[in-house]
Amino acid sequence: MDNDMAFQVNELKNIIKRRKWAMVGIIVFSTIIMTAVGLYKFNNDYTTLTNLIVMKATDINDSNSQSNEILADADLMQTYSSIAYSYKVIDKASNKLNGIIPPGEIEKSFTVNVDDKTPILTITVKGNNQQKVLSEVTAISDSFTEEAESLYPSMKIKILTQPREIEKSRLGTVWASTIIGLFGGIVVSIFITILIEYLDTTIRTEEDIEKYFGVIVIGTIPNHA
C-alpha cells in the first residue's frame, strides 16, 4: 500500500512537472480576467438611496406631538412598501424620466426597505450609470410620495435624507475578484491537467510502462539526440 501511494505521489509530481507551464498560464489568465471583471464592476456599479419618513400631516409643524404620532404610524409601513412597489408608482416614475427608463427596467432596479419600529422607508436603486440611478431614485421617491399622499391624505411623506450615492471600496471589490480568479484558475488548471493526462496514452516514463503493461523495466537506453 505504501508502494502504491509512493507511486501515485511520483506520478502526480511527474504530471505537474510536465504540465506546469500550462497550469501557470491558466492560473495567470484566470486571475487577469477576474481582476478586469472586478475593475469593470467597480466602475459600472452604482447604488443610490434616499430615506423617507411618514407622519401625520398635522405633525410636520408640531414638534410636541411628532414623536408619539410617528411611532403610532409605524404599523402602516408595510402598506407603504406595497404602494412603492405598485405599477402605478413605477409607471409614474418612468413618465417623470420622460420614458428614458422603461417601467420594466425600473421595477428590477430598485428595492424598498422598511423599519419595523419606525416609519422610515428606504428606497435603493442600483445601476451602471451614476447620473441615471440618481435621477431614478428621485423619480421613484417623488412618485411614491404623490401616490401615498393621494391614498392617505391625512399622512405626509417627508424626505429624511436626500438621494445620495453609497460609497464603495475599490480595493475590496478588485481584491475579491482577483482571489476568485486565482483559486478558480487553480481548480480549473488541475481539472484540465487531469483530463488531458487521462486522455493522453503516450508512454514517457518507466512508471508508464509498468502501469500500462504490468512489466518491470530492467534497463533503459539513454537518448542523447
MDAnalysis code that builds the backbone (N, CA, C; Angstrom):
import MDAnalysis as mda
import numpy as np

u = mda.Universe.empty(675, n_residues=225, atom_resindex=np.repeat(np.arange(225), 3), trajectory=True)
u.add_TopologyAttr("name", ["N", "CA", "C"] * 225)
u.add_TopologyAttr("resid", np.arange(1, 226))
u.add_TopologyAttr("resname", ["MET", "ASP", "ASN", "ASP", "MET", "ALA", "PHE", "GLN", "VAL", "ASN", "GLU", "LEU", "LYS", "ASN", "ILE", "ILE", "LYS", "ARG", "ARG", "LYS", "TRP", "ALA", "MET", "VAL", "GLY", "ILE", "ILE", "VAL", "PHE", "SER", "THR", "ILE", "ILE", "MET", "THR", "ALA", "VAL", "GLY", "LEU", "TYR", "LYS", "PHE", "ASN", "ASN", "ASP", "TYR", "THR", "THR", "LEU", "THR", "ASN", "LEU", "ILE", "VAL", "MET", "LYS", "ALA", "THR", "ASP", "ILE", "ASN", "ASP", "SER", "ASN", "SER", "GLN", "SER", "ASN", "GLU", "ILE", "LEU", "ALA", "ASP", "ALA", "ASP", "LEU", "MET", "GLN", "THR", "TYR", "SER", "SER", "ILE", "ALA", "TYR", "SER", "TYR", "LYS", "VAL", "ILE", "ASP", "LYS", "ALA", "SER", "ASN", "LYS", "LEU", "ASN", "GLY", "ILE", "ILE", "PRO", "PRO", "GLY", "GLU", "ILE", "GLU", "LYS", "SER", "PHE", "THR", "VAL", "ASN", "VAL", "ASP", "ASP", "LYS", "THR", "PRO", "ILE", "LEU", "THR", "ILE", "THR", "VAL", "LYS", "GLY", "ASN", "ASN", "GLN", "GLN", "LYS", "VAL", "LEU", "SER", "GLU", "VAL", "THR", "ALA", "ILE", "SER", "ASP", "SER", "PHE", "THR", "GLU", "GLU", "ALA", "GLU", "SER", "LEU", "TYR", "PRO", "SER", "MET", "LYS", "ILE", "LYS", "ILE", "LEU", "THR", "GLN", "PRO", "ARG", "GLU", "ILE", "GLU", "LYS", "SER", "ARG", "LEU", "GLY", "THR", "VAL", "TRP", "ALA", "SER", "THR", "ILE", "ILE", "GLY", "LEU", "PHE", "GLY", "GLY", "ILE", "VAL", "VAL", "SER", "ILE", "PHE", "ILE", "THR", "ILE", "LEU", "ILE", "GLU", "TYR", "LEU", "ASP", "THR", "THR", "ILE", "ARG", "THR", "GLU", "GLU", "ASP", "ILE", "GLU", "LYS", "TYR", "PHE", "GLY", "VAL", "ILE", "VAL", "ILE", "GLY", "THR", "ILE", "PRO", "ASN", "HIS", "ALA"])
u.atoms.positions = np.array([
    [0.830, -1.208, 0.000],
    [0.000, 0.000, 0.000],
    [0.858, 1.249, 0.000],
    [1.956, 1.181, 0.775],
    [2.890, 2.315, 0.811],
    [3.524, 2.513, -0.557],
    [3.824, 1.381, -1.234],
    [4.421, 1.483, -2.568],
    [3.449, 2.115, -3.561],
    [2.159, 1.732, -3.444],
    [1.148, 2.302, -4.336],
    [1.009, 3.800, -4.108],
    [1.035, 4.185, -2.826],
    [0.906, 5.604, -2.516],
    [2.113, 6.376, -3.020],
    [3.296, 5.801, -2.852],
    [4.518, 6.454, -3.330],
    [4.489, 6.573, -4.843],
    [3.950, 5.544, -5.499],
    [3.837, 5.569, -6.958],
    [2.889, 6.684, -7.403],
    [1.770, 6.830, -6.717],
    [0.804, 7.856, -7.065],
    [1.372, 9.257, -6.847],
    [2.118, 9.426, -5.768],
    [2.744, 10.726, -5.496],
    [3.757, 11.059, -6.583],
    [4.569, 10.082, -6.949],
    [5.557, 10.304, -8.011],
    [4.882, 10.601, -9.345],
    [3.787, 9.900, -9.609],
    [3.051, 10.128, -10.847],
    [2.459, 11.539, -10.877],
    [1.947, 11.969, -9.731],
    [1.388, 13.321, -9.643],
    [2.471, 14.375, -9.852],
    [3.635, 14.122, -9.273],
    [4.755, 15.055, -9.445],
    [5.153, 15.150, -10.918],
    [5.176, 13.995, -11.581],
    [5.546, 13.988, -12.996],
    [4.511, 14.735, -13.846],
    [3.242, 14.557, -13.493],
    [2.181, 15.256, -14.221],
    [2.327, 16.765, -14.068],
    [2.524, 17.214, -12.837],
    [2.680, 18.658, -12.581],
    [3.916, 19.195, -13.284],
    [4.983, 18.401, -13.273],
    [6.220, 18.834, -13.917],
    [6.030, 18.987, -15.419],
    [5.300, 18.038, -16.021],
    [5.080, 18.082, -17.472],
    [4.138, 19.219, -17.869],
    [3.154, 19.497, -17.021],
    [2.103, 20.462, -17.393],
    [2.197, 21.780, -16.613],
    [3.326, 22.019, -15.947],
    [3.393, 23.176, -15.049],
    [3.180, 24.494, -15.767],
    [3.739, 24.636, -16.960],
    [3.608, 25.928, -17.651],
    [2.185, 26.137, -18.147],
    [1.539, 25.056, -18.553],
    [0.128, 25.177, -18.947],
    [-0.729, 25.556, -17.743],
    [-0.434, 24.958, -16.587],
    [-1.175, 25.279, -15.375],
    [-0.951, 26.726, -14.959],
    [0.306, 27.163, -15.011],
    [0.619, 28.550, -14.666],
    [-0.108, 29.509, -15.609],
    [-0.118, 29.175, -16.886],
    [-0.792, 30.017, -17.872],
    [-2.277, 30.152, -17.586],
    [-2.928, 29.047, -17.248],
    [-4.360, 29.068, -16.941],
    [-4.630, 29.900, -15.696],
    [-3.786, 29.735, -14.677],
    [-3.974, 30.485, -13.431],
    [-3.791, 31.981, -13.659],
    [-2.740, 32.349, -14.387],
    [-2.485, 33.764, -14.670],
    [-3.620, 34.359, -15.499],
    [-4.056, 33.628, -16.523],
    [-5.137, 34.104, -17.391],
    [-6.419, 34.318, -16.594],
    [-6.758, 33.350, -15.748],
    [-7.975, 33.449, -14.943],
    [-7.901, 34.628, -13.972],
    [-6.731, 34.816, -13.360],
    [-6.565, 35.925, -12.403],
    [-6.696, 37.271, -13.092],
    [-6.079, 37.407, -14.268],
    [-6.161, 38.676, -15.011],
    [-7.600, 38.968, -15.422],
    [-8.286, 37.953, -15.927],
    [-9.669, 38.141, -16.375],
    [-10.563, 38.583, -15.217],
    [-10.452, 37.910, -14.073],
    [-11.319, 38.233, -12.941],
    [-10.967, 39.592, -12.331],
    [-9.692, 39.962, -12.367],
    [-9.312, 41.300, -11.902],
    [-9.923, 42.367, -12.800],
    [-9.902, 42.121, -14.097],
    [-10.520, 43.057, -15.050],
    [-12.026, 43.146, -14.818],
    [-12.644, 42.002, -14.524],
    [-14.083, 41.998, -14.227],
    [-14.364, 42.821, -12.974],
    [-13.496, 42.681, -11.953],
    [-13.658, 43.453, -10.724],
    [-13.555, 44.948, -10.967],
    [-12.582, 45.348, -11.783],
    [-12.427, 46.768, -12.117],
    [-13.633, 47.279, -12.895],
    [-14.105, 46.478, -13.843],
    [-15.273, 46.879, -14.638],
    [-16.501, 47.014, -13.748],
    [-16.676, 46.047, -12.864],
    [-17.830, 46.068, -11.972],
    [-17.787, 47.274, -11.060],
    [-16.592, 47.619, -10.563],
    [-16.469, 48.775, -9.671],
    [-16.834, 50.051, -10.406],
    [-16.355, 50.178, -11.636],
    [-16.569, 51.411, -12.397],
    [-17.951, 51.481, -13.043],
    [-18.713, 50.383, -13.009],
    [-20.023, 50.368, -13.654],
    [-21.111, 49.840, -12.724],
    [-20.932, 50.032, -11.442],
    [-21.912, 49.553, -10.471],
    [-22.156, 50.660, -9.447],
    [-23.306, 51.299, -9.532],
    [-23.615, 52.429, -8.657],
    [-24.873, 52.126, -7.848],
    [-24.869, 52.563, -6.607],
    [-26.013, 52.382, -5.719],
    [-26.360, 53.709, -5.062],
    [-27.612, 54.123, -5.171],
    [-28.066, 55.346, -4.516],
    [-29.270, 55.016, -3.651],
    [-29.462, 55.817, -2.631],
    [-30.622, 55.609, -1.765],
    [-31.128, 56.929, -1.215],
    [-32.365, 56.897, -0.779],
    [-32.962, 58.037, -0.090],
    [-33.833, 57.494, 1.030],
    [-33.894, 58.213, 2.133],
    [-34.721, 57.820, 3.273],
    [-35.916, 58.763, 3.387],
    [-37.087, 58.176, 3.518],
    [-38.324, 58.947, 3.659],
    [-38.958, 58.625, 5.003],
    [-39.630, 59.597, 5.586],
    [-40.297, 59.382, 6.858],
    [-41.775, 59.700, 6.695],
    [-42.620, 58.858, 7.272],
    [-44.068, 59.004, 7.157],
    [-44.614, 59.547, 8.465],
    [-45.427, 60.609, 8.374],
    [-46.015, 61.192, 9.579],
    [-47.367, 61.795, 9.256],
    [-48.123, 62.067, 10.287],
    [-49.405, 62.717, 10.085],
    [-49.185, 64.153, 9.660],
    [-50.081, 64.632, 8.804],
    [-49.921, 65.973, 8.247],
    [-49.819, 67.037, 9.325],
    [-50.535, 66.863, 10.428],
    [-50.524, 67.868, 11.497],
    [-49.237, 67.856, 12.300],
    [-48.441, 66.752, 12.124],
    [-47.226, 66.625, 12.933],
    [-46.026, 67.316, 12.328],
    [-46.095, 67.681, 11.051],
    [-44.923, 68.226, 10.385],
    [-44.465, 69.523, 11.026],
    [-45.411, 70.333, 11.453],
    [-45.060, 71.596, 12.088],
    [-45.323, 71.586, 13.583],
    [-45.619, 70.398, 14.115],
    [-45.914, 70.289, 15.535],
    [-44.873, 69.398, 16.201],
    [-43.827, 69.985, 16.694],
    [-42.723, 69.208, 17.257],
    [-43.112, 68.505, 18.542],
    [-44.136, 68.987, 19.256],
    [-44.504, 68.389, 20.538],
    [-45.182, 67.032, 20.368],
    [-45.980, 66.874, 19.313],
    [-46.715, 65.618, 19.132],
    [-46.058, 64.686, 18.131],
    [-45.010, 65.148, 17.455],
    [-44.421, 64.394, 16.357],
    [-43.962, 63.007, 16.771],
    [-43.255, 62.884, 17.880],
    [-42.667, 61.609, 18.277],
    [-43.730, 60.544, 18.507],
    [-44.780, 60.863, 19.286],
    [-45.810, 59.884, 19.590],
    [-46.569, 59.449, 18.339],
    [-46.866, 60.420, 17.444],
    [-47.620, 60.098, 16.250],
    [-46.805, 59.243, 15.284],
    [-45.507, 59.528, 15.179],
    [-44.646, 58.757, 14.284],
    [-44.619, 57.290, 14.702],
    [-44.470, 57.032, 15.990],
    [-44.436, 55.662, 16.467],
    [-45.759, 54.956, 16.217],
    [-46.852, 55.683, 16.317],
    [-48.162, 55.096, 16.072],
    [-48.344, 54.722, 14.608],
    [-47.673, 55.444, 13.709],
    [-47.827, 55.203, 12.278],
    [-46.937, 54.076, 11.766],
    [-46.031, 53.545, 12.578],
    [-45.072, 52.544, 12.129],
    [-45.741, 51.276, 11.602],
    [-46.936, 50.936, 12.122],
    [-47.623, 49.717, 11.691],
    [-48.061, 49.780, 10.232],
    [-48.132, 50.983, 9.658],
    [-48.582, 51.132, 8.279],
    [-47.457, 50.981, 7.253],
    [-46.246, 50.782, 7.702],
    [-45.109, 50.841, 6.788],
    [-45.122, 49.742, 5.726],
    [-45.625, 48.563, 6.060],
    [-45.712, 47.505, 5.046],
    [-46.668, 47.897, 3.927],
    [-47.726, 48.626, 4.304],
    [-48.656, 49.114, 3.296],
    [-47.965, 50.113, 2.375],
    [-47.174, 51.004, 2.965],
    [-46.451, 51.988, 2.168],
    [-45.405, 51.317, 1.272],
    [-44.820, 50.243, 1.748],
    [-43.861, 49.498, 0.946],
    [-44.545, 48.914, -0.294],
    [-45.753, 48.380, -0.092],
    [-46.513, 47.825, -1.217],
    [-46.884, 48.914, -2.214],
    [-47.198, 50.090, -1.706],
    [-47.520, 51.215, -2.597],
    [-46.306, 51.562, -3.453],
    [-45.138, 51.594, -2.836],
    [-43.912, 51.936, -3.567],
    [-43.626, 50.936, -4.682],
    [-43.964, 49.662, -4.457],
    [-43.729, 48.627, -5.462],
    [-44.834, 48.548, -6.508],
    [-45.907, 49.304, -6.337],
    [-47.046, 49.210, -7.245],
    [-46.669, 49.699, -8.643],
    [-47.352, 49.130, -9.634],
    [-47.052, 49.506, -11.019],
    [-47.372, 50.971, -11.277],
    [-48.367, 51.500, -10.573],
    [-48.743, 52.891, -10.778],
    [-47.593, 53.830, -10.425],
    [-46.915, 53.538, -9.318],
    [-45.761, 54.347, -8.913],
    [-44.619, 54.174, -9.910],
    [-44.383, 52.946, -10.321],
    [-43.295, 52.660, -11.262],
    [-43.549, 53.346, -12.605],
    [-44.781, 53.259, -13.085],
    [-45.123, 53.885, -14.364],
    [-44.995, 55.404, -14.273],
    [-45.434, 55.961, -13.151],
    [-45.335, 57.408, -12.966],
    [-43.875, 57.853, -12.920],
    [-43.028, 57.048, -12.282],
    [-41.599, 57.359, -12.225],
    [-40.990, 57.343, -13.622],
    [-41.401, 56.374, -14.447],
    [-40.906, 56.301, -15.818],
    [-41.325, 57.540, -16.608],
    [-42.551, 57.995, -16.389],
    [-43.032, 59.203, -17.069],
    [-42.255, 60.437, -16.634],
    [-41.899, 60.489, -15.351],
    [-41.117, 61.624, -14.861],
    [-39.730, 61.661, -15.524],
    [-39.265, 60.498, -15.930],
    [-37.959, 60.408, -16.603],
    [-38.125, 60.463, -18.121],
    [-39.318, 60.888, -18.555],
    [-39.620, 61.031, -19.989],
    [-39.506, 59.715, -20.756],
    [-39.741, 58.615, -20.047],
    [-39.714, 57.316, -20.692],
    [-38.331, 56.796, -21.035],
    [-37.287, 57.534, -20.618],
    [-35.913, 57.083, -20.909],
    [-35.637, 55.725, -20.264],
    [-36.177, 55.543, -19.054],
    [-36.061, 54.251, -18.368],
    [-37.446, 53.624, -18.354],
    [-37.654, 52.507, -19.039],
    [-38.975, 51.879, -19.088],
    [-39.387, 51.312, -17.736],
    [-40.684, 51.157, -17.493],
    [-41.167, 50.637, -16.210],
    [-40.551, 49.293, -15.818],
    [-40.388, 48.407, -16.815],
    [-39.820, 47.094, -16.507],
    [-38.410, 47.175, -15.954],
    [-37.626, 48.091, -16.488],
    [-36.254, 48.262, -16.002],
    [-36.238, 48.883, -14.613],
    [-37.131, 49.832, -14.380],
    [-37.215, 50.456, -13.053],
    [-37.608, 49.426, -12.007],
    [-38.577, 48.583, -12.362],
    [-39.072, 47.581, -11.418],
    [-37.962, 46.646, -10.937],
    [-37.010, 46.329, -11.828],
    [-35.924, 45.411, -11.476],
    [-34.766, 46.087, -10.760],
    [-34.706, 47.415, -10.814],
    [-33.511, 48.103, -10.332],
    [-33.620, 48.665, -8.923],
    [-34.811, 48.657, -8.332],
    [-34.923, 49.280, -7.012],
    [-35.531, 48.341, -5.977],
    [-35.208, 48.624, -4.727],
    [-35.763, 47.879, -3.598],
    [-36.266, 48.874, -2.561],
    [-37.213, 48.419, -1.761],
    [-37.771, 49.250, -0.690],
    [-37.626, 48.500, 0.621],
    [-37.020, 49.133, 1.594],
    [-36.852, 48.539, 2.916],
    [-37.541, 49.409, 3.954],
    [-38.210, 48.754, 4.895],
    [-38.897, 49.488, 5.956],
    [-38.369, 49.058, 7.311],
    [-38.433, 49.983, 8.243],
    [-38.024, 49.710, 9.616],
    [-39.267, 49.302, 10.393],
    [-39.213, 48.148, 11.059],
    [-40.380, 47.649, 11.788],
    [-40.765, 48.524, 12.977],
    [-39.820, 49.285, 13.504],
    [-40.083, 50.060, 14.712],
    [-40.291, 51.548, 14.457],
    [-39.887, 52.012, 13.288],
    [-40.045, 53.434, 12.966],
    [-40.607, 53.581, 11.562],
    [-41.300, 54.675, 11.286],
    [-41.892, 54.870, 9.963],
    [-40.890, 55.430, 8.955],
    [-39.757, 54.790, 8.861],
    [-38.719, 55.228, 7.920],
    [-38.642, 54.225, 6.779],
    [-38.726, 54.729, 5.583],
    [-38.726, 53.900, 4.381],
    [-37.511, 54.265, 3.540],
    [-36.753, 53.253, 3.123],
    [-35.530, 53.476, 2.341],
    [-35.708, 52.917, 0.937],
    [-35.507, 53.770, -0.050],
    [-35.576, 53.368, -1.445],
    [-34.147, 53.310, -1.988],
    [-33.768, 52.165, -2.510],
    [-32.415, 51.960, -3.028],
    [-32.477, 51.586, -4.507],
    [-31.637, 52.218, -5.295],
    [-31.589, 51.947, -6.736],
    [-30.166, 51.561, -7.127],
    [-30.030, 50.501, -7.935],
    [-28.730, 50.070, -8.435],
    [-28.722, 50.131, -9.956],
    [-27.578, 50.525, -10.518],
    [-27.457, 50.595, -11.960],
    [-26.030, 50.807, -12.387],
    [-25.808, 50.910, -13.696],
    [-24.446, 51.049, -14.217],
    [-24.127, 52.466, -14.688],
    [-25.018, 53.425, -14.364],
    [-24.793, 54.815, -14.746],
    [-25.084, 55.705, -13.542],
    [-24.096, 56.469, -13.134],
    [-24.213, 57.242, -11.903],
    [-25.365, 58.250, -11.955],
    [-25.421, 59.056, -13.012],
    [-26.460, 60.071, -13.119],
    [-27.838, 59.436, -13.273],
    [-27.871, 58.312, -13.945],
    [-29.134, 57.615, -14.199],
    [-29.766, 57.116, -12.898],
    [-28.957, 56.526, -12.021],
    [-29.523, 55.994, -10.782],
    [-29.940, 57.122, -9.841],
    [-29.234, 58.242, -9.881],
    [-29.627, 59.391, -9.060],
    [-30.976, 59.943, -9.524],
    [-31.149, 60.053, -10.835],
    [-32.411, 60.541, -11.380],
    [-33.537, 59.555, -11.090],
    [-33.214, 58.266, -11.164],
    [-34.228, 57.241, -10.963],
    [-34.734, 57.206, -9.529],
    [-33.819, 57.288, -8.559],
    [-34.254, 57.239, -7.160],
    [-35.088, 58.468, -6.810],
    [-34.774, 59.608, -7.414],
    [-35.565, 60.818, -7.190],
    [-36.961, 60.670, -7.779],
    [-37.038, 60.130, -8.994],
    [-38.333, 59.942, -9.656],
    [-39.210, 58.960, -8.888],
    [-38.604, 57.882, -8.392],
    [-39.372, 56.880, -7.639],
    [-39.888, 57.471, -6.327],
    [-39.029, 58.178, -5.600],
    [-39.445, 58.754, -4.316],
    [-40.527, 59.806, -4.512],
    [-40.405, 60.626, -5.555],
    [-41.428, 61.650, -5.823],
    [-42.758, 61.000, -6.207],
    [-42.694, 59.967, -7.048],
    [-43.909, 59.279, -7.478],
    [-44.573, 58.560, -6.308],
    [-43.765, 57.941, -5.470],
    [-44.297, 57.272, -4.294],
    [-44.973, 58.272, -3.364],
    [-44.320, 59.404, -3.131],
    [-44.877, 60.428, -2.245],
    [-46.237, 60.902, -2.753],
    [-46.322, 61.172, -4.054],
    [-47.582, 61.653, -4.630],
    [-48.690, 60.609, -4.500],
    [-48.369, 59.355, -4.792],
    [-49.370, 58.295, -4.742],
    [-49.810, 58.007, -3.309],
    [-48.842, 57.938, -2.380],
    [-49.167, 57.640, -0.981],
    [-50.014, 58.746, -0.358],
    [-49.680, 59.982, -0.636],
    [-50.431, 61.102, -0.065],
    [-51.822, 61.219, -0.675],
    [-51.989, 60.764, -1.918],
    [-53.325, 60.782, -2.525],
    [-54.216, 59.691, -1.923],
    [-53.603, 58.571, -1.532],
    [-54.358, 57.476, -0.922],
    [-54.639, 57.727, 0.554],
    [-53.702, 58.378, 1.226],
    [-53.847, 58.683, 2.650],
    [-53.615, 60.184, 2.858],
    [-54.637, 61.008, 2.605],
    [-54.475, 62.467, 2.693],
    [-54.051, 62.958, 4.072],
    [-54.356, 62.186, 5.104],
    [-54.006, 62.625, 6.460],
    [-52.533, 62.388, 6.786],
    [-51.831, 61.666, 5.893],
    [-50.427, 61.361, 6.114],
    [-49.568, 62.125, 5.114],
    [-48.374, 62.467, 5.524],
    [-47.439, 63.182, 4.666],
    [-46.102, 62.447, 4.638],
    [-45.458, 62.469, 3.482],
    [-44.135, 61.853, 3.314],
    [-43.102, 62.971, 3.276],
    [-42.090, 62.845, 4.080],
    [-41.048, 63.865, 4.148],
    [-39.687, 63.228, 3.879],
    [-38.866, 63.899, 3.097],
    [-37.524, 63.383, 2.809],
    [-36.644, 63.536, 4.047],
    [-36.127, 62.408, 4.505],
    [-35.250, 62.428, 5.676],
    [-33.802, 62.664, 5.255],
    [-33.393, 61.984, 4.194],
    [-32.055, 62.218, 3.623],
    [-32.201, 62.314, 2.113],
    [-31.537, 63.280, 1.519],
    [-31.587, 63.477, 0.086],
    [-30.921, 62.290, -0.630],
    [-31.315, 62.023, -1.884],
    [-30.680, 60.932, -2.643],
    [-29.164, 61.079, -2.655],
    [-28.481, 59.997, -2.337],
    [-27.015, 60.032, -2.288],
    [-26.460, 58.689, -2.724],
    [-25.236, 58.732, -3.213],
    [-24.572, 57.508, -3.658],
    [-23.866, 56.855, -2.482],
    [-23.968, 55.548, -2.407],
    [-23.287, 54.800, -1.349],
    [-21.831, 54.603, -1.737],
    [-20.936, 54.968, -0.843],
    [-19.508, 54.801, -1.109],
    [-19.163, 53.319, -1.147],
    [-18.266, 52.955, -2.037],
    [-17.855, 51.568, -2.145],
    [-16.340, 51.473, -2.163],
    [-15.846, 50.343, -1.766],
    [-14.407, 50.142, -1.662],
    [-13.856, 49.517, -2.940],
    [-13.006, 50.276, -3.661],
    [-12.367, 49.740, -4.862],
    [-11.486, 48.553, -4.507],
    [-10.696, 48.721, -3.418],
    [-9.754, 47.674, -3.039],
    [-10.480, 46.371, -2.748],
    [-11.586, 46.452, -2.006],
    [-12.319, 45.240, -1.645],
    [-12.911, 44.553, -2.855],
    [-13.487, 45.337, -3.767],
    [-14.111, 44.767, -4.957],
    [-13.088, 44.081, -5.847],
    [-11.962, 44.767, -6.102],
    [-10.941, 44.224, -7.001],
    [-10.248, 43.018, -6.378],
    [-9.911, 43.108, -5.101],
    [-9.228, 42.002, -4.435],
    [-10.106, 40.750, -4.399],
    [-11.395, 40.942, -4.154],
    [-12.305, 39.794, -4.120],
    [-12.320, 39.093, -5.475],
    [-12.389, 39.871, -6.547],
    [-12.395, 39.283, -7.885],
    [-11.069, 38.609, -8.195],
    [-9.962, 39.223, -7.773],
    [-8.636, 38.647, -8.019],
    [-8.476, 37.308, -7.308],
    [-8.919, 37.242, -6.066],
    [-8.811, 35.998, -5.287],
    [-9.672, 34.898, -5.911],
    [-10.879, 35.279, -6.341],
    [-11.750, 34.301, -7.007],
    [-11.079, 33.777, -8.277],
    [-10.475, 34.708, -9.041],
    [-9.789, 34.303, -10.261],
    [-8.612, 33.392, -9.983],
    [-7.850, 33.685, -8.926],
    [-6.679, 32.880, -8.567],
    [-7.078, 31.451, -8.203],
    [-7.999, 31.321, -7.264],
    [-8.401, 29.987, -6.820],
    [-9.191, 29.260, -7.907],
    [-9.993, 30.023, -8.665],
    [-10.715, 29.402, -9.779],
    [-9.749, 28.873, -10.818],
    [-8.666, 29.644, -11.084],
    [-7.657, 29.200, -12.046],
    [-6.941, 27.951, -11.588],
    [-6.663, 27.873, -10.292],
    [-6.000, 26.676, -9.751],
    [-6.880, 25.446, -9.940],
    [-8.159, 25.594, -9.585],
    [-9.087, 24.461, -9.717],
    [-9.228, 24.039, -11.175],
    [-9.416, 25.017, -12.060],
    [-9.602, 24.718, -13.478],
    [-8.339, 24.091, -14.071],
    [-7.175, 24.620, -13.697],
    [-5.921, 24.082, -14.239],
    [-5.704, 22.630, -13.802],
    [-6.040, 22.330, -12.562],
    [-5.905, 20.949, -12.078],
    [-6.857, 20.028, -12.831],
    [-8.081, 20.496, -13.006],
    [-9.088, 19.683, -13.711],
    [-8.658, 19.410, -15.150],
    [-8.220, 20.475, -15.844],
    [-7.814, 20.317, -17.245],
    [-6.592, 19.411, -17.351],
    [-5.643, 19.582, -16.426],
    [-4.427, 18.752, -16.446],
    [-4.754, 17.278, -16.250],
    [-5.619, 17.002, -15.295],
    [-6.006, 15.605, -15.041],
    [-6.747, 15.034, -16.252],
    [-7.609, 15.854, -16.852],
    [-8.360, 15.400, -18.018],
    [-7.427, 15.087, -19.187],
    [-6.468, 15.967, -19.430],
    [-5.506, 15.747, -20.520],
    [-4.691, 14.478, -20.270],
    [-4.232, 14.321, -19.030],
    [-3.438, 13.143, -18.695],
    [-4.259, 11.860, -18.838],
    [-5.532, 11.952, -18.504],
    [-6.396, 10.778, -18.608],
    [-6.581, 10.371, -20.069],
    [-6.688, 11.369, -20.962],
    [-6.898, 11.092, -22.378],
    [-5.593, 10.789, -23.117],
    [-4.470, 11.188, -22.526],
    [-3.166, 11.007, -23.174],
    [-2.583, 9.639, -22.801],
    [-2.434, 8.780, -23.790],
    [-1.890, 7.437, -23.529],
    [-0.418, 7.322, -23.969],
    [0.237, 8.444, -24.205],
    [1.640, 8.417, -24.598],
    [2.495, 7.860, -23.458],
    [3.428, 6.954, -23.801],
    [4.312, 6.361, -22.796],
    [5.592, 7.182, -22.731],
    [5.879, 7.738, -21.568],
    [7.046, 8.613, -21.425],
    [8.054, 8.106, -20.384],
    [7.585, 7.429, -19.382],
    [8.465, 7.058, -18.275],
    [8.399, 5.556, -17.998],
    [9.321, 5.101, -17.152],
    [9.316, 3.707, -16.729],
    [8.016, 3.376, -15.997],
    [7.546, 4.353, -15.234],
    [6.303, 4.136, -14.494],
    [5.138, 3.901, -15.440],
    [5.149, 4.588, -16.598],
    [4.081, 4.389, -17.576],
    [4.094, 2.965, -18.134],
    [5.308, 2.430, -18.374],
    [5.425, 1.057, -18.885],
    [4.869, 0.071, -17.876],
    [5.254, 0.268, -16.611],
    [4.760, -0.626, -15.564],
    [3.250, -0.500, -15.405],
    [2.743, 0.729, -15.579],
    [1.311, 0.979, -15.401],
    [0.485, 0.326, -16.508],
    [0.904, 0.519, -17.756],
    [0.086, 0.065, -18.880],
    [0.338, -1.404, -19.261],
    [1.577, -1.910, -19.041],
    [1.899, -3.268, -19.487],
    [2.101, -4.256, -18.339],
    [2.225, -3.748, -17.129],
    [2.363, -4.635, -15.977],
    [3.676, -5.371, -15.925],
    [4.740, -4.802, -16.553],
    [6.055, -5.447, -16.532],
    [7.044, -4.528, -15.840],
    [8.111, -5.117, -15.355],
    [9.135, -4.356, -14.650],
    [10.240, -3.994, -15.627],
    [10.654, -2.760, -15.622],
    [11.734, -2.278, -16.508],
    [13.067, -2.633, -15.854],
    [13.909, -3.338, -16.583],
    [15.209, -3.739, -16.022],
    [16.359, -2.885, -16.578],
    [16.044, -2.040, -17.575],
    [17.091, -1.214, -18.131],
    [16.547, -0.242, -19.153],
    [17.260, 0.822, -19.391],
    [16.850, 1.812, -20.373],
    [18.022, 2.200, -21.249],
    [17.727, 2.672, -22.464],
    [18.763, 3.151, -23.383],
    [18.729, 4.661, -23.397],
    [19.754, 5.324, -22.969],
    [19.765, 6.799, -22.929],
    [19.597, 7.384, -24.330],
    [18.840, 8.486, -24.395],
    [18.652, 9.199, -25.666],
    [19.482, 10.474, -25.638],
    [20.582, 10.488, -26.437],
    [21.476, 11.634, -26.446],
    [21.215, 12.544, -27.643],
    [20.120, 12.300, -28.344],
    [19.834, 13.095, -29.526],
    [19.459, 14.509, -29.145],
])
